[in-house]
Structures are given as structure tokens and as C-alpha cells.
């Protein structure tokens, strides 16, 4: 027991060197962080557009709106409708002075989100345009890391 206490007491006198950081790198500047808004249809709801713009203003992030076609039938028709329907979201972001990008992809949602995060790790949040209603209130699912969605 004495040897144990001597070792503990001896380590207190030694200088402590900081361990190398193992924390994931975050966005150096908040402006480099992005919020990915995912919609499995051709049109984003106004509620997610409003919420995403508000959240991006508060976190000083840019927005990426992603329409995903999981059916794989008429991708050209899906693409043209998604481009026509993005105007409200685009105007809201522009009015708020935010950087905005619109992407249209085909495939499984989790693999598309995973691929986008691998290509660009600055996605800080992922929002899903599938609001759930409970007790008269609607809530929009927001994931804090894109990697949580891509498991």
C-alpha cells in the first residue's frame, strides 16, 4: 500500500504534458459549417425551409438542400420538378444573406448522406423534411452529426 501511495505522490510533482488531442476537427470558422436539409420528395415543406434558414442564421452556417429520388424511375422528371419547387427555399436563404446550394441525387438516403459527408466533412447538422406531429406540435428531426445519419 505504501508503494502505491508513493507512486501517486511522486506523479504529482512531475510536470504534466498535455496529451495529443483526439477530438474530431470542427469547423474552423462557423461560416464553413453547413446544414444539410434532406427531402425524399420533389418539394421541401415551407416549415423546414423556415426552420433551416432560422437555424443557419443562428449558427452562422450555410445551407445545402438535398432532394433524393429513391424510386429511381423518372429521374429527369424528378430533377425538373425539384428545380422548379426550390424557389421558396432559395428566396428565404437569399433574403437572410445565407449561402445556399441545391443538390438533387438518386439513391438510398443513408448512402447519399454518407457519400456527401465523406466528400465534404463540414456538414454539421442534418435535417429531415419529415416533420412528426405529437400533441398538436410538429417537430423536425435534426441530427447533430452527418455521421449519425450515415451509420
N, C-alpha and C positions, 0 to 999 in steps of 0.2 A: 504494500500500500504506500509506503514511504517513497519508493522508487516512482510510483505513478504520480504522486504529488510533486516530486522534484521535477519530473518531466514537464508537467503543466506549468509550474512556477518558472522553469527555465525558458519556456517558449514565450512567456510574457515579456521578457526583457529583450528578446530578439526583435529586430525591425521586421515589419510586415511588408512584404512586397505584394502588390495587387495582382490578382490572377488575371489572365487574359480574358477579355470579355467574350461571353458565349451568347450574348443577346442578339437576336435577329436584327439585321440592319433595318432601320425605319427610314422613312422619307427624310432626307436631309433638310429639305425646305418643304413646308406644308403645300406649297403650290405644285410640287412634284407628285403629291399623293393624288390618287384617283378613286372615284366611286364608280363601281360597275353596276349598272341597272339592267337586270335581265328580264326579258319578256318572251314567253314562249309563243306569242301570237304576233299579229301584224301591227298592233297598235298598243301603245302604252296608255295606261289609265291616267287621267288628269291628277288623281290623288298621288300616284307615285312620282309624277313629274314635279308637282308642287313640293312634295316632301324631299325629294332628292335635291332640288335646287336650294331649298332652305338648309338642308344638312351640308351641302357643298359650300354654301356661304359661311356657315358657322365654322366649318373645319378648314376653310380655305383650300378646298380640293377642286380638281377638275372632274367633269362627268363624262362617262362613256356609256351610251345607251346601246344595248345589245338585243337585237331581235333574233330569236333562234327558231329555225324551222326544223322540228323534229320529225315531221311526217316524211319529208324527202320526195314528195310527189311533184308539185309545180313550183320549183324554187324561183324561177324567173318571175312568175306571177306574185309569189310571196314577197320577193325583193321589191318589185314596183309598188305594191300596196304599202309595205313598210316605209318606203321612202316618202310616199305621199302623206302618211299618217304621223310623221315625226315632227311636223311643223310646230305644234303647240309646245312640245318639249324643247325644241331648238330655240323658239322665241323666248320662253321663260328663262333659259340659261343665258341667252344673249342680253336680255333686259337686266339680269343680275350681274353681268360682266364676267361670267364664268367661261372657262374653256370647255368646249363641248365637242364630242365626236360621236358619230353614229356608225355602228357596225352591224352587219347582217351576216349571220353564219348558219350553216346547216349541220345538223348532227345532234348527238346526245348532249343535254345541258351540262352535266358534270364534266364530260370530257372537253367540251368547248371552253368552259370556265377554267379548267385546269391548264389547257393549252395557252389560253390568253395570259394567265398568271405566270406561266413559265417564260413566255416571251417578254412580259413586262411585269416585274415584281412590285411595281409601285401601286398596284391596286390595294387599297387599304380596307375598303368595305365592299361587300356585295349585297345588293338589294334585289329582292324578288318581287315581281309585279303579280303577286297572288295574295292580295290582302285577305286576311281572315277576319271574320266578324264574330265577336263574342261579347255578350251582354250589351248589345247595341253599339259597341265601339269597334271600329276597324283598325287593324294593325298591319303594318308592312314588315315582313321579315327582313332583318338586316344582319348580316354576318360580319364579324369584325375582321376576319382574315379570309382572303380568297381561298386559301388552302383548306379551310374548314369545309367549304362547299365542294372542293375537288377531291375529297377522300374516296 
